[in-house]
Amino acid sequence: MERRDILRVGAVSIGAVGFSGALWKEAFAAAAQPGPGPYGPLLAPDTNGIALPAGFTSRVVARSGRKVGTTAYTWHWAPDGGACFAEGSGWIYVSNSEIPLFGGASAIRFNAAGDIISSYRILANTNLNCAGGATPWGTWLSCEEIALGRVMETDPRGIKPAVERTRLGRFKHEAAACDADHRVVYLTEDETDGCFYRFVPDVWGDLDTGRLQVLCAPAGTTSGPVTWQNIPDRDGIPTATRSQVGAALRFNGGEGCWYTGGVCYFTTKGDNRVWAYTAATQTIDLAYDDSLVPPGTAPLTGVDNITGSPSSGDLFVAEDGGNLEICVITPDGVVAPFLRITGQDSSEVTGPAFNPAGNRLYFSSQRGTSGSSTGSGGITYEVSGPFRA
């Protein structure tokens, strides 16, 4: 799907400990600005067409329509949002498939040495699975980006069947972020007049029952106090979910969503902004606005999925458009390219996620060199190297 300018935030992998919200808020009191990145300049593209800083290497771990490693499993088309989960001494990377009607999600299991030991499907026959979010109890929320879209709770290990969580609302879902401190799940909506939601479960860890609420404030609010109101009909029929509460604050194309240390950061592609919702004070602020970056200087010119380093507090933002980069945003407010995919101008970068140790970064080129969402276009990569502690 289309993504454009913005950002400055990320989503932390399962088990990760990110910078506190207070530190992030202090660091980003002013808008992040272009500057020298912590990893240095990008070198010439490697044999996989990935330009990386010195000391980093890439490998291809899966291609759409082909077997994954030595496994018998064929990787899905149009890989999109993803996350990593600890699994014994290794880990699992899950990835959505943004394909109509047959989307779903797949997983790759790695051992402690990073070898691929299995691959398998964890969700099938769902529609345009774009982004989502990992839960503290070890499941993956896979979100449908369609009108009346659903959230499906899936098992990264592929043992338990996926469960439809319609209590989280039927709308054009994009991403989800779990706030274990306040026991809610935040949700973004990819509409030009979309809303920002939270689900308050009756029992934390069980998404089967609870209240769906929408963030409310006067139109045009960019900072200050907000309130939450219950959505009367979470099924969105006959009245769309976003149209049921007149006081709801509108957001122009909700995208990534990430929670840490009391603050939920979420992005809107239509106006190239990153918002910060502080749960304790129930206030919102603008963490980034591209109109505050000098024209022609922004290294980040698109937004898609986002993630965060488990240890350094660095954020990694994948571009859809621009020059197909993943940009790093440091806690001291510097934005710089971390990697660039070359020779794939009709694609987009999706699904960035760190393994639990924080020394391997996974991501995909959704349409690869072919520019096609079907067939063998999609490519899923791993980058390893001296990520900051």
Legacy VTK file of the C-alpha trace (Angstrom):
# vtk DataFile Version 3.0
C-alpha trace
ASCII
DATASET POLYDATA
POINTS 389 float
0.000 0.000 0.000
1.119 3.602 -0.366
3.322 5.190 2.289
4.932 8.624 2.140
7.025 11.005 4.244
7.418 11.004 8.063
8.388 9.635 11.254
10.397 9.035 14.141
9.558 6.022 16.086
9.577 2.216 16.120
8.266 -1.070 17.484
10.277 -3.142 19.935
10.582 -6.901 19.383
9.191 -9.352 21.927
11.310 -9.418 25.077
13.079 -6.183 24.171
13.694 -3.376 26.629
13.514 -0.016 24.896
14.394 3.488 26.048
11.913 4.865 28.538
9.158 7.097 27.232
10.481 9.940 29.363
13.898 9.760 27.703
12.357 9.635 24.254
10.085 12.564 24.987
12.988 14.630 26.303
15.191 13.707 23.325
12.478 14.647 20.864
11.434 17.932 22.439
12.490 19.322 19.051
11.848 17.601 15.751
14.433 15.048 14.635
16.783 16.488 12.041
19.117 15.031 9.382
22.671 14.416 10.499
25.521 11.881 10.538
24.147 8.504 11.551
25.660 6.375 14.321
26.755 3.702 11.845
28.505 5.903 9.308
27.865 6.340 5.569
26.475 3.652 3.302
28.983 1.702 1.201
28.473 0.403 -2.340
25.690 -2.213 -2.658
26.671 -5.785 -1.820
25.932 -8.847 -3.964
22.305 -8.752 -2.753
21.911 -5.125 -3.860
21.858 -3.825 -0.272
23.940 -0.747 0.592
25.079 -0.999 4.221
27.494 0.733 6.605
30.906 -0.780 7.212
30.873 -3.961 9.284
27.363 -5.103 8.267
26.414 -7.972 5.947
23.149 -9.124 4.365
21.719 -12.442 3.304
18.490 -13.504 1.614
16.456 -15.794 3.878
13.356 -16.237 1.704
11.899 -15.431 -1.721
8.210 -15.404 -2.604
7.124 -18.508 -4.486
10.279 -20.456 -3.551
11.165 -22.925 -0.827
12.583 -21.366 2.331
16.160 -22.617 2.784
16.189 -26.408 2.839
12.610 -26.602 4.114
9.617 -27.804 2.084
7.657 -24.590 2.709
7.036 -22.057 -0.070
7.334 -18.426 1.093
4.246 -16.256 0.650
3.674 -13.419 -1.813
3.927 -9.720 -0.917
5.620 -9.985 2.507
4.640 -7.070 4.748
4.552 -6.415 8.518
6.619 -8.665 10.757
8.004 -9.339 14.224
10.461 -11.617 16.012
9.692 -13.928 18.933
12.060 -15.760 21.251
11.924 -19.539 20.837
14.208 -21.545 23.103
17.778 -20.555 22.288
16.665 -19.296 18.855
13.860 -17.155 17.503
10.975 -16.984 15.039
10.366 -14.278 12.432
6.733 -13.887 11.334
5.618 -12.027 8.208
2.226 -10.972 6.840
1.156 -11.425 3.220
-0.553 -8.365 1.713
-2.537 -10.313 -0.894
-6.311 -10.129 -1.450
-8.359 -13.085 -0.161
-5.407 -15.435 0.371
-3.065 -13.248 2.443
-2.415 -14.659 5.899
1.020 -14.935 7.501
4.041 -17.249 7.595
6.958 -17.907 9.938
10.636 -18.865 9.783
12.287 -20.534 12.781
16.008 -19.985 13.428
18.339 -21.787 15.831
20.817 -20.010 18.107
23.388 -19.825 15.291
20.894 -18.173 12.946
20.380 -21.253 10.761
16.901 -21.786 9.301
15.429 -24.942 10.812
11.786 -24.725 9.666
9.202 -22.568 7.936
5.427 -22.827 7.924
2.097 -20.970 7.604
0.429 -19.554 10.725
-2.592 -17.871 9.089
-4.435 -18.543 5.806
-7.293 -17.190 3.685
-7.450 -13.678 5.105
-7.451 -10.413 3.197
-4.597 -7.933 2.615
-2.713 -8.607 5.831
-0.596 -5.479 6.119
0.899 -4.683 9.522
0.027 -5.780 13.049
1.817 -6.141 16.355
3.370 -8.579 18.791
1.753 -9.219 22.181
3.534 -9.623 25.544
2.091 -13.127 25.790
3.830 -14.219 22.586
1.227 -14.013 19.837
1.133 -12.039 16.583
-1.817 -9.751 15.814
-2.199 -9.819 12.031
-4.323 -6.937 10.712
-6.435 -6.787 7.542
-6.146 -3.479 5.697
-9.615 -3.485 4.119
-12.972 -1.937 4.943
-14.417 -3.986 7.828
-10.994 -5.578 8.261
-10.337 -7.889 11.182
-7.533 -8.551 13.632
-6.444 -12.183 13.753
-4.480 -13.438 16.758
-1.983 -16.040 15.599
0.535 -18.438 17.127
4.086 -17.808 15.800
4.898 -21.455 16.522
2.106 -22.633 14.252
0.605 -24.931 16.889
-2.596 -23.164 17.944
-5.137 -22.113 15.308
-5.598 -18.419 14.560
-8.483 -16.685 16.344
-10.576 -13.824 14.959
-10.559 -10.924 17.453
-13.464 -8.845 16.153
-13.824 -7.146 19.550
-10.879 -5.026 18.362
-13.166 -3.502 15.727
-13.964 -3.922 12.044
-12.198 -1.209 10.058
-9.201 -0.639 7.774
-6.609 -1.837 10.260
-2.929 -1.016 9.933
-0.881 -1.650 13.080
-1.273 -2.609 16.734
0.858 -1.965 19.828
0.376 -3.529 23.244
0.703 -1.405 26.395
1.268 -3.866 29.244
1.652 -0.991 31.729
-1.928 0.208 31.254
-3.272 -3.054 29.825
-4.592 -1.769 26.513
-3.927 -2.390 22.822
-3.541 0.662 20.556
-4.715 0.444 16.941
-4.173 2.640 13.867
-6.547 3.049 10.912
-5.373 3.651 7.342
-8.034 6.115 6.184
-7.632 9.780 5.237
-10.144 10.573 7.999
-9.150 7.681 10.234
-9.075 7.433 14.002
-6.748 6.216 16.718
-8.213 3.490 18.913
-7.489 1.495 22.016
-8.943 -1.821 23.120
-9.372 -2.328 26.859
-9.727 -6.081 27.495
-11.708 -7.326 30.467
-8.771 -9.602 31.298
-5.235 -8.704 30.204
-3.917 -11.380 27.859
-7.416 -12.296 26.650
-8.673 -10.272 23.669
-12.036 -12.005 23.429
-13.969 -9.450 25.495
-13.503 -5.780 26.319
-14.226 -2.218 25.194
-13.133 -0.553 21.958
-12.542 3.177 22.438
-11.608 6.081 20.161
-9.371 9.033 20.975
-11.289 12.319 21.117
-10.235 15.979 20.999
-11.296 19.159 19.175
-10.677 19.069 15.417
-7.161 20.112 14.494
-5.661 19.320 17.898
-1.930 18.551 17.678
-1.053 18.755 21.376
-2.729 18.741 24.742
-5.249 16.653 26.658
-7.470 14.061 25.010
-10.265 11.769 26.136
-11.518 8.346 25.119
-15.087 7.368 24.247
-16.569 3.936 23.710
-17.386 2.855 20.151
-21.112 1.943 20.131
-20.875 -0.697 17.372
-17.448 -2.191 16.816
-18.726 -4.195 13.818
-18.984 -0.996 11.731
-22.316 -1.891 10.070
-24.205 0.076 8.886
-22.179 3.019 10.229
-18.397 2.865 9.793
-16.498 2.583 13.070
-14.718 5.894 12.534
-18.029 7.714 11.981
-19.825 6.706 15.175
-18.347 9.224 17.648
-18.582 12.843 16.555
-15.860 14.010 18.963
-13.246 11.621 17.530
-10.004 13.272 16.422
-9.210 12.553 12.766
-5.815 11.336 11.573
-4.681 11.338 7.950
-3.697 7.784 7.121
-2.622 5.885 10.240
0.450 3.669 9.811
2.994 2.315 12.311
2.340 2.015 16.019
4.867 1.382 18.816
4.655 1.552 22.614
7.432 1.984 25.163
7.826 3.477 28.619
4.364 4.977 28.955
4.205 6.523 25.466
2.563 5.179 22.298
4.026 6.631 19.110
1.952 6.350 15.937
2.436 7.690 12.448
0.177 9.291 9.850
1.265 9.168 6.220
-1.078 11.799 4.790
0.504 14.678 6.704
3.914 13.100 7.423
3.683 13.182 11.192
4.608 11.078 14.199
2.322 11.458 17.173
3.079 10.681 20.806
0.306 9.671 23.173
1.365 9.763 26.837
-0.853 7.361 28.728
-0.344 8.683 32.270
-1.413 12.228 31.394
-3.726 11.327 28.494
-2.097 13.888 26.232
-0.886 13.899 22.644
1.988 15.778 21.042
3.726 15.864 17.685
7.005 13.974 17.901
7.841 14.658 14.251
6.444 16.803 11.479
8.212 16.884 8.121
7.313 20.549 7.689
9.869 21.216 10.438
12.682 19.577 8.435
14.498 21.893 5.984
13.122 21.307 2.462
15.116 18.828 0.413
17.158 17.528 3.348
15.028 14.736 4.796
16.664 11.332 4.335
13.344 9.722 5.319
10.850 10.319 2.509
8.315 7.542 3.086
6.881 5.549 5.963
5.883 1.948 6.364
6.546 -0.475 9.191
8.702 0.576 12.126
10.700 -1.147 14.835
13.138 -0.363 17.615
16.513 -1.694 18.716
16.177 -3.847 21.846
19.031 -2.070 23.616
20.180 1.240 22.113
16.840 2.973 21.748
17.506 3.555 18.039
14.432 3.440 15.802
14.411 1.875 12.349
11.864 3.099 9.798
11.133 1.338 6.502
10.305 3.428 3.450
7.581 2.859 0.888
8.749 5.148 -1.879
11.692 7.477 -1.462
14.853 5.571 -2.297
13.864 2.355 -0.494
15.813 2.870 2.688
15.518 1.868 6.275
16.403 4.987 8.210
17.658 5.102 11.778
16.436 7.745 14.198
18.592 8.082 17.289
17.404 9.092 20.762
19.229 12.406 20.373
17.069 13.248 17.351
19.290 12.469 14.328
17.730 10.900 11.224
20.019 9.065 8.778
19.930 6.155 6.310
20.912 2.786 7.745
20.503 0.710 4.560
19.259 1.090 1.018
17.794 -1.483 -1.386
18.979 -0.864 -4.940
17.534 -1.966 -8.277
13.991 -2.418 -6.938
12.338 0.929 -7.580
8.810 -0.514 -7.866
8.917 -2.146 -4.448
8.627 -1.036 -0.814
10.501 -1.962 2.355
8.399 -3.820 4.913
8.464 -5.831 8.116
11.612 -4.656 9.965
12.147 -6.557 13.218
15.126 -7.443 15.421
15.850 -10.869 16.815
15.736 -10.965 20.644
19.506 -10.403 20.970
19.290 -7.312 18.783
22.148 -8.331 16.470
20.096 -9.335 13.412
17.541 -7.204 11.589
14.923 -8.798 9.324
12.923 -6.987 6.630
11.428 -7.551 3.189
11.283 -5.976 -0.235
7.616 -6.574 -0.941
7.792 -6.709 -4.742
11.521 -7.160 -5.332
13.059 -6.618 -8.744
9.907 -7.720 -10.599
7.674 -5.030 -9.113
4.923 -7.657 -8.786
3.058 -8.598 -5.614
2.568 -12.110 -6.950
5.001 -14.701 -8.218
8.618 -14.584 -7.081
8.844 -10.820 -6.478
9.068 -10.626 -2.689
12.432 -10.998 -0.947
13.026 -11.300 2.809
16.457 -10.322 4.125
18.571 -10.523 7.256
21.242 -7.953 8.144
23.764 -8.696 10.864
26.579 -6.632 12.298
27.670 -4.341 15.130
24.314 -2.847 16.144
24.674 -0.433 19.048
24.159 -1.694 22.571
LINES 1 390
389 0 1 2 3 4 5 6 7 8 9 10 11 12 13 14 15 16 17 18 19 20 21 22 23 24 25 26 27 28 29 30 31 32 33 34 35 36 37 38 39 40 41 42 43 44 45 46 47 48 49 50 51 52 53 54 55 56 57 58 59 60 61 62 63 64 65 66 67 68 69 70 71 72 73 74 75 76 77 78 79 80 81 82 83 84 85 86 87 88 89 90 91 92 93 94 95 96 97 98 99 100 101 102 103 104 105 106 107 108 109 110 111 112 113 114 115 116 117 118 119 120 121 122 123 124 125 126 127 128 129 130 131 132 133 134 135 136 137 138 139 140 141 142 143 144 145 146 147 148 149 150 151 152 153 154 155 156 157 158 159 160 161 162 163 164 165 166 167 168 169 170 171 172 173 174 175 176 177 178 179 180 181 182 183 184 185 186 187 188 189 190 191 192 193 194 195 196 197 198 199 200 201 202 203 204 205 206 207 208 209 210 211 212 213 214 215 216 217 218 219 220 221 222 223 224 225 226 227 228 229 230 231 232 233 234 235 236 237 238 239 240 241 242 243 244 245 246 247 248 249 250 251 252 253 254 255 256 257 258 259 260 261 262 263 264 265 266 267 268 269 270 271 272 273 274 275 276 277 278 279 280 281 282 283 284 285 286 287 288 289 290 291 292 293 294 295 296 297 298 299 300 301 302 303 304 305 306 307 308 309 310 311 312 313 314 315 316 317 318 319 320 321 322 323 324 325 326 327 328 329 330 331 332 333 334 335 336 337 338 339 340 341 342 343 344 345 346 347 348 349 350 351 352 353 354 355 356 357 358 359 360 361 362 363 364 365 366 367 368 369 370 371 372 373 374 375 376 377 378 379 380 381 382 383 384 385 386 387 388
